[in-house]
């Protein structure tokens, strides 16, 4: 059945056009073939503008929906086969000329319904053309320029620190290593450690058979002394420092503190009040929960000391630091590019000249108070929030921190910045054409200046991109490089280098220098508690900062500068002097010789400088008739000095009496007194609780083994 003329024309108004042009003659024939009513409406539609229409008119005449493509094709076929429509080509051409605009940006007339696919195509064309126009407009601004083009040097900052640069101490006084260390571990810090350690120790030993022995201030000094000593002489386990064998014969730890006492303090070491920690644990899962509650008091006091006693030079740097730890805690971090990959992540602000740690904080994850500009932005602003800092500082960072937003905000604070930059950061210049060729000559420099920001590309072995607010593009600086010629010969060549890269290589290593000084004599050892790992790191920071203060003070006073090793040795000895005496020493201390002076009968004559009284006492104990010429006899100085002159007995074994280790030990349960303090026998290597009170040797003295008599007869001490 054929459609009416009016219905077919109304449907054809919404047909898509496929032809690419229109013909004037065909258009006129098509208009003549239309009815007067349809022709008048066509004329009105062609001259229609949005200003001449109203919403009421279009609401009165609803528009039909566009038929699908298959229905359109069937309609075309019916028109071709219909005898009433002989000019199908004319209709098709007219449709294209009427509904296909020549300009892609011309909006469709209001009131006409477009298919969603057509609207999407038209929108994409407009967007592509708009991007093209924007790219053409910004091509001149974001064009990578050559080094031969002139660049205006930005105004250089005027350095105005609030305090004198360097140590904030009396510059005429001669400070000892102990006094410099006590600037960070002051009496307040020691008292806090002692109070909280005793509180936790009493709580931990409550209800146990062995009561807690309170820690004193000298005990804490002795503990820190041994912690520093263990960084100088590292061993695998802590107990090996008190072993009396030939391989581990270290008398110093036992002279400072017994092994049992050191381990007891280490197990109960606490930096915060246990009651405050328990109250904080109840807030777990809420925004008020503090993940660093266990280290809070010492953490804040160390940072405050770092601010107070040193003022940085003009060049500073910010970088991350990893404190090694594989303990189980919620804010453990992993950085694949660091030598130490697992552990605590610290953001550190350090002086680029000497490596002094000026400020730092432990990263525990995303915090509530954030600016919304990224983690790196928040870290830099937090580290630079240092009292008495001043203006005119030059900051150097790596590509993790660099962003145009950060550098422009730092300029508002009168801090200039320089660093490597990533190409995907917001604000990085977008260029239409890629200027990096496949084979670019080494030393080629490209640059773009956008206001106060300068972006520089330098082609060395690989491409390096910098962003800076300090430098101009090129300052006639060169770098030495080895270049291989086509014939295979290597030669030295001077290649141009941008000023920003030269200064970056010079001043970026402040945190790396601090890490190196800490790593030489690191006091860190394995522990099950994560907060103890940070305590050891705080000791490292305090020691290295004290050493840097020592170097600067010696340079100001023209004195000899100690090495870090010599500085730590003097510090350890000073801490041992003000520490506690080993009056409550463990059994291991009884293994020390009773006197440093011994008389030895050797086959070759040995000259020994002694007083005439001691010589007479030694001659009164000649070797036994059955002794071999190579045998030795050790004479105790205690026995010689206690005996009055002329009263020495002819028995060589006088005074060598067996004793139990437990006799000089306290807080030992009665059931453990028979085995407490056992050591390896020097003869059979089995465990024995008995030792010789004069020879200080562990020997078995049981019903099955009598190594005590065997050892003394073998050494010609007893008959």
SVG drawing of the C-alpha trace seen along z (x, -y; Angstrom):
<svg xmlns="http://www.w3.org/2000/svg" viewBox="-2 -40 118 80">
<polyline fill="none" stroke="black" stroke-width="0.4" points="0.0,0.0 1.4,-3.4 1.9,-6.2 0.3,-9.6 2.4,-12.4 2.3,-14.4 3.2,-11.5 6.2,-10.5 7.5,-14.0 7.3,-14.4 9.2,-11.2 11.8,-12.2 12.6,-15.3 14.5,-13.1 16.4,-10.9 20.2,-11.1 22.1,-12.3 24.8,-10.2 25.7,-12.2 28.4,-14.8 26.8,-17.7 23.7,-19.3 22.6,-20.5 20.6,-23.7 18.5,-22.2 17.5,-19.2 16.6,-21.3 14.2,-23.4 12.5,-20.4 12.1,-18.9 10.5,-22.1 8.1,-22.1 7.0,-18.6 6.0,-19.3 2.5,-20.4 1.9,-24.1 1.5,-23.4 4.7,-21.5 6.6,-24.0 5.5,-26.9 6.6,-25.0 10.0,-24.2 10.6,-27.9 9.8,-28.8 12.1,-26.2 15.0,-27.3 14.7,-30.9 14.1,-30.0 16.2,-31.6 16.1,-31.1 15.1,-34.7 12.0,-34.5 10.6,-31.4 8.9,-30.9 8.5,-27.9 4.7,-28.0 4.8,-27.5 7.1,-24.5 5.0,-23.0 1.9,-23.2 3.5,-21.3 5.2,-18.1 8.0,-16.5 7.9,-12.9 10.6,-10.6 13.2,-9.6 12.7,-6.1 15.5,-3.6 18.0,-3.1 16.4,0.1 13.0,-1.6 14.7,-4.5 16.2,-2.1 12.8,-0.4 11.3,-3.8 13.9,-4.7 13.1,-1.4 9.4,-2.1 10.0,-5.6 12.0,-4.2 9.4,-1.6 6.5,-4.0 5.1,-5.6 4.1,-8.6 7.8,-9.4 9.8,-9.3 12.5,-11.7 14.1,-9.7 17.6,-11.0 16.3,-14.5 14.8,-13.8 18.0,-12.2 20.2,-15.1 17.7,-17.7 17.7,-15.9 21.5,-16.2 21.5,-19.9 18.7,-20.7 19.9,-18.7 23.7,-18.4 25.4,-21.6 28.6,-22.6 30.1,-23.9 30.7,-21.2 30.2,-23.8 26.8,-25.0 24.2,-24.0 21.1,-22.2 17.9,-24.2 15.9,-24.2 13.1,-21.7 14.6,-19.1 15.3,-15.8 18.8,-14.2 19.7,-10.6 22.0,-10.0 24.8,-8.7 24.6,-11.9 24.7,-14.1 27.7,-12.2 29.6,-12.5 28.8,-16.3 30.1,-16.7 33.3,-14.9 34.0,-17.0 33.5,-20.2 35.7,-19.0 38.5,-17.9 38.4,-21.2 38.5,-23.1 41.5,-21.1 43.2,-21.9 42.6,-25.6 43.9,-25.5 47.0,-23.6 47.6,-26.1 47.2,-29.0 49.7,-27.5 52.2,-26.2 54.4,-29.3 54.2,-29.5 55.1,-25.8 57.7,-25.4 61.0,-23.9 63.6,-26.5 67.3,-26.0 70.1,-27.1 71.2,-29.8 68.0,-31.7 68.2,-34.2 66.7,-33.6 66.2,-36.2 67.8,-35.3 65.3,-35.3 66.0,-37.6 68.2,-35.8 67.0,-35.3 68.5,-37.4 69.4,-35.1 68.0,-36.3 68.2,-33.7 66.6,-34.5 69.7,-33.2 73.4,-32.9 74.1,-29.9 75.7,-27.0 75.8,-25.7 73.7,-27.6 76.2,-27.2 78.8,-29.2 81.4,-29.5 84.3,-30.0 83.6,-27.0 85.2,-23.6 82.5,-21.0 83.2,-17.3 81.5,-14.6 79.4,-13.8 78.2,-17.3 77.2,-17.5 75.3,-14.2 73.5,-15.4 72.0,-18.2 69.8,-15.6 69.6,-13.0 69.2,-15.6 68.5,-14.9 64.8,-15.4 64.9,-12.7 66.8,-10.3 64.3,-10.9 61.4,-10.2 63.0,-6.9 63.7,-5.9 60.2,-6.7 58.4,-4.9 60.7,-1.9 60.2,-1.4 56.4,-1.7 56.3,0.9 58.8,3.2 56.8,3.2 53.6,3.9 55.3,6.7 56.9,8.5 53.8,8.2 52.9,11.6 56.2,13.2 58.7,14.8 61.5,12.4 60.7,8.9 61.5,5.9 64.7,4.0 64.1,0.3 66.2,-1.3 68.2,-4.4 69.6,-7.3 73.2,-5.8 71.7,-2.5 70.2,-4.2 73.5,-5.9 75.2,-2.5 72.5,-1.0 73.0,-3.7 76.8,-3.3 76.5,0.4 74.1,-0.4 76.7,-2.7 79.4,-0.2 77.5,2.6 77.5,0.3 81.3,0.1 81.8,3.8 78.9,5.7 78.2,9.3 75.3,11.6 73.6,11.9 73.6,9.7 74.8,12.5 78.0,12.9 79.3,9.6 79.5,11.3 81.0,14.6 84.3,15.5 85.7,17.8 88.7,17.0 86.7,15.9 84.4,13.6 86.7,12.3 85.3,8.7 85.9,7.4 84.3,3.9 80.6,4.9 80.9,6.8 82.7,3.9 79.8,1.6 76.8,3.7 75.9,7.4 74.3,9.2 71.2,10.0 70.7,6.4 71.2,5.2 68.6,7.7 66.1,6.8 66.3,3.1 66.1,3.9 63.0,6.0 61.2,3.3 62.4,0.2 59.5,-2.2 59.3,-5.8 55.8,-6.6 53.6,-6.0 51.9,-2.6 48.7,-4.2 48.6,-6.7 49.3,-3.8 46.4,-1.8 44.1,-4.8 45.3,-5.3 44.7,-1.6 41.0,-2.1 40.7,-4.7 41.9,-2.2 39.8,-2.6 38.9,-6.2 40.5,-9.4 41.9,-10.2 44.1,-7.1 47.8,-7.9 49.9,-5.2 53.1,-6.7 51.9,-6.9 54.7,-4.5 57.5,-6.8 55.7,-10.2 57.7,-11.9 61.1,-11.0 60.1,-11.6 59.1,-15.2 62.0,-16.0 64.6,-14.8 62.9,-16.9 62.9,-19.9 66.6,-19.5 67.4,-19.3 65.6,-22.6 67.2,-24.3 71.0,-23.8 71.7,-24.2 70.6,-26.7 71.0,-25.4 72.9,-27.0 71.2,-28.4 71.0,-25.1 68.8,-22.3 67.3,-19.1 64.4,-16.8 64.4,-13.1 63.0,-9.8 64.9,-7.5 64.1,-3.9 64.9,-2.5 65.3,1.3 62.6,3.4 60.5,6.4 58.4,6.4 54.6,6.5 53.2,3.1 50.5,1.3 52.6,-1.5 55.5,0.6 56.6,-0.7 58.4,0.7 60.5,-1.3 62.1,0.7 64.7,-1.9 66.2,-2.2 69.1,0.0 66.9,0.8 63.6,1.7 61.4,2.7 60.9,0.7 59.9,-2.7 59.6,-5.5 60.9,-8.9 60.7,-12.2 63.9,-14.1 65.0,-17.7 68.8,-18.0 71.4,-20.6 73.1,-20.0 76.5,-21.3 77.1,-19.1 74.2,-16.5 72.8,-17.7 69.2,-16.3 67.2,-19.4 63.7,-18.0 62.0,-14.6 58.8,-12.7 57.7,-9.1 55.1,-8.4 52.2,-6.4 49.8,-6.7 47.2,-9.2 46.3,-11.6 43.1,-13.5 44.5,-17.0 45.4,-17.1 45.6,-20.0 44.3,-17.9 47.5,-18.6 49.2,-15.3 51.3,-13.5 54.6,-15.0 53.2,-18.5 52.1,-17.9 55.4,-16.4 57.4,-19.3 55.2,-21.9 55.3,-20.0 59.1,-19.7 59.7,-23.3 57.5,-24.4 60.6,-24.9 60.9,-27.8 63.6,-30.4 64.1,-29.4 64.1,-32.7 63.9,-33.6 65.9,-33.1 66.5,-29.3 67.2,-27.1 65.5,-23.7 66.4,-20.7 64.1,-17.7 63.7,-14.8 60.9,-14.1 58.6,-12.6 58.1,-16.1 58.6,-18.4 55.4,-20.1 54.7,-23.5 52.1,-24.0 54.6,-23.3 57.3,-25.5 54.9,-28.5 53.6,-28.1 57.2,-28.0 57.9,-31.3 55.1,-32.8 57.1,-31.7 60.3,-33.2 61.8,-29.8 63.3,-28.9 63.3,-25.3 64.9,-23.1 64.4,-19.4 63.9,-16.8 60.3,-16.6 58.1,-14.0 56.4,-14.6 52.9,-13.6 52.8,-16.1 50.1,-18.8 51.5,-22.0 54.1,-20.4 54.3,-22.1 52.3,-20.3 53.8,-20.6 52.3,-19.6 55.5,-18.3 58.1,-16.1 61.5,-17.8 63.5,-14.8 65.1,-13.1 66.3,-9.5 69.9,-10.4 70.4,-13.7 73.9,-15.0 75.2,-14.7 75.0,-18.0 72.0,-19.3 69.8,-21.7 66.2,-22.5 64.1,-24.8 60.7,-26.4 60.0,-29.3 56.4,-29.7 56.4,-32.7 58.7,-32.1 59.1,-28.4 61.9,-27.1 61.7,-23.6 65.0,-22.3 65.8,-19.2 69.4,-18.0 70.5,-15.1 73.3,-13.2 73.4,-9.4 69.7,-9.7 67.2,-12.6 67.0,-14.6 64.2,-17.0 64.4,-19.7 62.1,-22.4 63.6,-25.3 62.7,-28.8 66.4,-29.7 68.4,-29.4 68.6,-30.6 69.0,-28.1 72.8,-28.0 75.6,-29.7 78.6,-28.5 79.2,-25.4 80.6,-22.2 80.9,-18.6 83.6,-16.1 82.4,-13.0 84.1,-10.1 83.0,-9.8 83.6,-6.9 84.5,-7.8 83.5,-6.0 86.9,-4.2 86.3,-2.8 88.7,-5.2 87.6,-6.9 88.3,-10.6 87.6,-13.2 85.1,-15.8 83.6,-18.9 79.9,-19.1 77.6,-21.9 75.5,-21.4 72.7,-23.5 73.3,-25.4 70.3,-23.8 71.6,-20.3 75.1,-21.2 73.7,-22.7 71.3,-19.8 74.1,-17.3 76.0,-19.4 73.3,-20.1 70.8,-17.2 72.9,-14.8 72.2,-16.2 70.0,-13.4 72.3,-10.8 75.3,-12.2 73.3,-11.9 72.4,-8.3 76.1,-7.5 77.2,-8.9 74.6,-6.9 75.4,-3.7 79.1,-3.6 78.3,-2.7 74.7,-1.8 73.5,-0.8 70.4,0.9 69.9,4.6 67.1,7.1 64.1,6.6 60.5,7.8 59.1,4.4 58.8,1.8 59.2,-1.1 62.6,0.1 63.8,-0.1 62.9,-3.8 64.6,-4.3 67.9,-3.0 67.5,-5.3 66.9,-8.2 70.2,-7.4 71.9,-7.3 70.4,-10.7 71.6,-12.3 75.1,-10.9 75.6,-12.0 74.1,-15.5 76.4,-15.8 79.4,-14.8 78.5,-17.4 78.2,-20.1 81.7,-19.0 83.2,-19.4 81.7,-22.9 82.8,-24.0 86.3,-22.8 86.5,-24.7 85.3,-27.9 88.0,-27.5 90.8,-26.2 91.0,-22.9 91.8,-19.4 88.6,-17.7 88.1,-14.1 86.9,-11.4 83.5,-9.9 85.1,-6.7 87.3,-8.6 84.3,-10.8 82.2,-7.7 85.0,-6.1 85.3,-9.1 81.5,-9.3 81.3,-5.6 84.0,-5.9 82.4,-9.1 79.0,-7.4 80.6,-4.4 82.1,-6.7 78.8,-8.3 77.0,-5.0 76.3,-2.5 79.0,-0.3 78.5,3.5 77.9,4.2 75.0,6.4 77.0,8.1 75.9,11.3 77.9,14.5 79.9,13.7 81.7,10.9 83.4,13.4 85.2,14.9 87.5,11.8 91.0,12.4 91.6,11.2 94.6,9.2 96.1,7.9 99.6,8.8 100.8,12.4 104.1,14.1 104.9,16.7 107.7,19.2 108.6,19.6 111.5,21.4 113.0,18.2 113.9,15.5 111.3,12.7 111.9,9.4 109.1,8.3 109.3,5.0 108.0,5.5 108.6,4.2 111.2,6.0 108.4,7.2 106.5,8.9 109.7,10.4 110.5,11.9 107.0,13.4 107.3,14.9 110.7,16.5 109.2,18.1 107.0,20.2 109.5,21.9 108.4,24.5 107.9,27.9 110.6,30.5 108.4,32.5 107.4,29.6 108.6,29.5 110.7,26.6 108.0,25.2 105.2,25.2 103.8,21.9 102.7,20.9 100.2,18.0 100.4,16.3 97.5,14.2 98.3,10.6 95.4,10.7 97.0,13.6 100.5,12.0 99.3,8.7 97.0,10.0 99.6,12.2 102.0,10.5 105.7,10.6 107.4,13.9 104.1,15.6 103.6,17.3 102.9,21.1 104.9,23.6 101.8,25.1 101.3,23.8 97.5,24.4 96.7,22.2 93.7,20.0 92.3,21.8 88.9,22.6 85.8,23.6 82.8,21.2 79.3,21.1 78.2,18.4 74.9,18.1 76.6,16.8 76.9,13.3 73.5,13.3 70.2,11.9 66.6,12.6 67.2,16.3 64.5,18.8 65.6,21.6 64.9,24.3 67.2,22.7 70.2,22.0 71.9,25.3 72.1,24.5 72.0,20.7 74.8,19.1 76.3,22.2 79.2,21.9 81.3,24.2 84.0,26.0 87.5,25.2 88.4,29.0 85.4,31.0 83.3,28.2 80.2,29.2 78.1,26.9 79.2,26.3 78.0,23.9 81.4,23.9 84.5,21.8 87.8,21.3 87.8,18.2 91.4,17.4 91.9,18.6 88.4,17.4 88.0,20.6 84.8,22.6 85.5,26.2 83.4,29.2 83.3,30.5 80.8,33.3 80.7,37.0 81.2,38.0 83.7,35.3 86.4,33.6 87.9,31.3 88.7,28.9 91.6,31.0 92.6,32.2 93.1,28.6 95.0,27.4 97.4,30.4 97.9,30.0 99.0,26.4 101.2,27.3 99.1,25.3 98.3,28.2 100.3,31.4"/>
</svg>
